[in-house]
Each structure stands twice: as C-alpha cells, then as structure tokens.
Amino acid sequence: MVGKLNYLHQRGVFDWVIQRTSAALLAIYTIGIIGFLVANPNLEFETWRSLFSSQLMRVFSLVTLLFLCGHMWVGMWTVITDYLTPLQLGSYAKPIQSLCQIGIISLIIFYAIWGTFVFWSI
C-alpha cells in the first residue's frame, strides 16, 4: 500500500513546481487581502461580504484554496517521508507512513470540500 501511495510522489520536478506555484499564488492572495484591509480601515461586515460575493473573488479564493491543498500535500508528504523512516521507527515506519498519508489526504479533502462550501455559500 505504501508503494502505491509513494507512487504519487516520485515526480520531484512536478512537486517542486506545485510548491513554488502555490506559494506564489498564496502570496498574491495574501497581499491582495492585506491591501483590501489597508484600503478599508473602517471595515464593516457588509463591505467584507461584498468582496467575497463577487464572482471573481469566489473563483480566485477557490483556486487559491485548491493550490493550498496541493501545497499542504507536497509539504506534509515531504515531512512524513523524511522523518518517519525505518531509522527512527524500525519496522513500524511503513504502516505509520501509510496512516499519516491517509490521514493527511482525508484532512485535505475535508478542507477542500468545506472551503468550497464556505466560499460558494456567501
């Protein structure tokens, strides 16, 4: 099973591109939100709601959320495979890696569904 899960990450360049692209998009999104907050010092709920009610912001937020999910997966996979090794955990390493990867994938799917619901229910 771990072999099948590890197959998802035997493409180093692809992972590197996902990390860098998602980091750039997350930075742009963060700068945009901070810029909006600075431009609206007396921010009220209706102003905030109107920002996220626009179709452009919903799509941009959803794309950013999906890129965040990709960023999380690559980062967590790297941590799991770098630190949960047979050297530290012995024969339990592979089952623990599998459980962690399944748990992370489950959380990422949950966050993606929940975030989509939040952005599109406004």
N, C-alpha and C positions, 0 to 999 in steps of 0.2 A: 504494500500500500504506500509506503514512504517513497518507493521508487516512482510510483505514478504521480505522487504529489511533487516530488523533486523534478519530474519532467517539466513541470510548469515553469521552472526557473533555470533551465540550462541554456538560456539565451542571454548572456551577460550584457551585450550591447543594447538589446531591447530593454532590459531592466534599467540600464543607465539612462537611456532616452526617456523612459517613463518617469524616472526620478527627477531628471532635470526639467523636463517639460512641465510636469505637475508642479514642481517648485516655482517655476517662473509664473505659471498661471495663478497659483496661490498667492504669490507676492503681488501680482497685478490686482487681484481681487481685494486683498487686504489694503493696499494703497488706495483703491477706489472707495472702500468703506470708510477708511480713516479720512479721506478727502471729503466725503459726504458729511461726516460728523463734524469736521472742522468748518465746513461751509454752512452748517446749520447748528450754531451753538445753542440755540433755544429749541432743540429738537422735541417735537411732540409725537405722540403715538400715530396720529393721522399722517404726518409727514413721513415717518418711518414706514407705515403701511403702504402709502402711495408709492414709495420707492420700490418695494417688493411686489406691488401689484402690477407693475409694468411687465409686459411680456419679455422684453429684452433682459431685464434683471432676473426674471424667473429662469430663463434659459441659461444665462450666464452663471447663475447660482447653481443650477443643476449640473452644468458641465463642470464647474469648479468642484462640486461635491463628488462627481464621478472620478475626476482627476485626483482628488484627495483620497478616495478609496484605493486607487491604483498606487498612490504614494505610500499609503499605510501598508498595503500588502507587500510591496517590494522591501520596505524598511523592516517590517516585522519578520519577513522570511529571512532576511539577512541576519537579523539578531538571533533568530531561532537556530539557523544552521551554523552560525559562528560560535554560539555559546552553549548550546545544548548538544554537546558532542560526546562520543564514547569515552573520551579522555576524562570528562567531568562526571558523566553519568553511567559509564560502563554499558552493560547490555540493555539498560533501560532507555538509552538515548533515542533509538529509533521510535519506539512507541510513544515516548514523551514528545518527540518532534511531531509525530503524526497528530497527537491530541491537540497540541498547541496550534498547529496549522489548521486543523479543522475548526478549533475554537475561534481563531482569528478570521478565517473565511466566514464563519457564521456571523460574527460581530460586524464584519464589513458589509455583508449582505443586509443585515438588520439596519445598520446605519444608512445604507443607500436607500432602502425602502422607506424608512422613517423620514429621512431628509427630503426625499421626493414628495412624500405626503405633506410635509410641513410647507415646502415651497409652493406646491400647487394647490394648497387648501386656503391660501390667503385670499 
